Amino acid sequence: MRWRSKPLGPHDDQYYEQATFVLVKESPDAIRIKLIDKYRKDYNGLVFWMAKKITKSYNDSDPNIKTAWFWETAFTNNSNKALEYLDKTDEEK
């Protein structure tokens, strides 16, 4: 599936956060990502969904590694939920 995200605006870097990831799955409204960001070592390998409508400057020029800017609030919330889920499943093991 091909989609075009909006470009990052002049002041968007204050509200958006850049991430490096592997695309796991794509739906019409969202992408499931696996973080591989060298600046987020604690989050590496974390898998979660991000809505396309809050994704800017999506770069898929590399067939394996993608980058995009995500609205910071949603990115933080989704990654924290994924971490909580991982912690919960680790406790059950």
Buried (B, 14 or more C-beta within 10 A) or exposed (E): EEEEBBEBEEEBEEBBBBBBBBBEEBEEEBBBBBBBBEEBEEBBEBBBBBBBEBBBBBEBEEEEEBBBBBBBEBBEEBBEEBBEEEEEEEEEE
